[in-house]
Amino acid sequence: MGMKPSVAYVDFHFDVMCPWAYQTSKWIRTVRDLTGLEVRWRFFSLEEINRVEGKKHPWEREWSYGWSMLRIGALLRREDEARLDAWYERAGRALHEEGRQPHRPEVAEELLAEIGFDPGLVAAAIADPSTHDDIRAEHDRVVAAGAFGVPTLFFPDGQCLFGPVVVDPPEGEEALGLWQLVELWLRFPHLYEIQRRKVKRDLQLIATTFRPYLEARAWKTVQNPTP
């Protein structure tokens, strides 16, 4: 185990469908393994934040891509935070690395079985309307903080940061180095933005890394109800 973090925990808001959040989740897991940092997985919905006026909210649909996967996560977390941890890791890896479609109910069932969980949790989560409440409360927390996407991190002192946004999550000492930068950022509450422009080689790397996700994101294979 490496250095001890200066914070006890971080709330990591994610949407399973977000490829950027998934890459950052790989990094924060490494930091957790090396430092003992407590990572508390929290929800956010890209479907809701990007909803077009007049379209249904994701909680108004019988099945709704990322939102429904979060509902499964909400049910798992009530039993044990580690179960949500395992679900996000498996569903995220399936989508963003293996090109599978966890946003399809039958695939979600397969993935649950692969990690030793009851596939019936899919139907149970959808049948429980209170799982909507869990997601909405945590999504609204991000929006109220002025954030707009994921990964969004909340720290014990109330500070909220969007990012770090990485496409090739660092490992080992480099992962710890990036974590130190995040901790330093917390010392400057009025430091709002540092940004690196994406050049052609960056876009090529992003396209290559996100190819499994883009190929799996075949929305037409999921019968999402129309408004």
PyMOL commands that set and color helices and strands:
alter all, ss='L'
color gray80, all
select helices_A, chain A and resi 19-35+46-49+58-60+65-79+81-96+105-114+121-127+130-144+172-185+200-209+211-216+219-221
alter helices_A, ss='H'
color red, helices_A
select strands_A, chain A and resi 9-14+38-43+152-154+160-162
alter strands_A, ss='S'
color yellow, strands_A
deselect
rebuild
show_as cartoon
